[in-house]
Amino acid sequence: MNTQRRSSNSQQYHREIRANYQLFGMIIFILTSCGAVLYIVANTFSSYGLKGEDWIRALVIASAGSVQYFIGKSTLSDRLKPHMMSSVFLLIPYIYHPFIGRGVQTVWACALLFILTSLVVINRTMLLYATSITTISLLYIWYQTPSLENTSMFVSDHIARIGLILIATIISLLIHNQYVTRLERNIEYLARLQEQAFTDPVTGLPNRSSFVIEVDKKNKMAI
């Protein structure tokens, strides 16, 4: 009976994970679609004006979100899916690049949205991917800043940015651990309730309720 309960808990846990991947894909799709539109609008009213390459960049951002949406709904294994879906975090340096001449002052915080979105999935891998890519990107911007002419940033600005990303990651990890613990407890609790509802407490055998359900299933199959 304990073996059956563990098997049932594992199935329920994986169902929850798959549902979260689908939710992650949907959120990323909305995030990138809105981001692409915002990118076009922002460049339209900027002093530089809207260029052809801006349309291409917006299309790539929106397309990446669409791919994530379909990956989230796919039947890829739970081991492969977090690595595949983490590829969306490569959009962070891609989004930063056009604004690097201004120290990415307007869009650097977009990485925080990706970090928060990664909380949807019960997997630390994606959160660490987002943090690593963001930190490397900000360090590169810090390295490039002395050679930039159109921006005035201090060391404290770079430290504050990286510090905020790391703080957001630590908070996200704490929330992640708490969420996983509660999920496992809830699944275990539901499994025990199901066992008590359909099992005789003395003999451990299926009770009358379980018998009625099995008979109904047989009747439906016969029809």
Buried (B, 14 or more C-beta within 10 A) or exposed (E): EEEEBEEBBEEBBEEBBBEBBBBBBBBBBEBBBEBBEBBBEBBEEEEEEBEEEBBEBBEBBBEBBBBBBEBBEBEBEEEEBBEBBBEBBEBBBBBBBBBBEBBBBEBBEBBBBBBBBBBBBBBBBBBBBBBEBBBEBBEBBBEBBEEBEEBEBEEEBBEEBBEBBEEBBEEBBEEBEEBBEEBBEEBBEEBEEEBEEBBEEEEEEEBEEBEEEEEEEEEEEEE
